[in-house]
C-alpha cells in the first residue's frame, strides 16, 4: 500500500524559509513522477512543483519559480521542497503526490493517484 507522509510545515514570517519532506513507502519510488500541490482555504488545489523519474527534470508553477526548489533521492524514497522568500500568498496546506504526469505543469493533479495527508504552511506578514 502506497503511503506518502509530508513533514516540515509550520509558521514562518514573510521572507523566511521552510523545507518540506515527503517520505514514501509501499511503492517503487523511482518509478513515479512526484509533485507538490497546495490548497489554500476557499481555493482550488494547484500545482506547485514537480520532479520526474529522472531527478534532473523539474517543473515549477510561475508563482514559485526562483523561490522554490524540488529535489528527490530515489535511494531514500524521499522528495523535498525547499521554499525560500516565502510570502503570505504561499499560505496553504501542501500535499505531495505520486503518479505519471501526462503534462507539466500538472494542473490540479488528476494524473496523480497517491497523495499524502498534507502539511500546513502559514506565512505571516
Buried (B, 14 or more C-beta within 10 A) or exposed (E): EBEBBBEBBEEBEEEBEBBBBBBBEEBEBBEBBBBBBBBBEEEEBBBBBBBBBEBEEBBBBEBBEEBBBBBBEBEEBBBBBBBBEBEEEBBBBBBBBBBEBEEBBBBEBEBBEBBBEBBEBBBEE
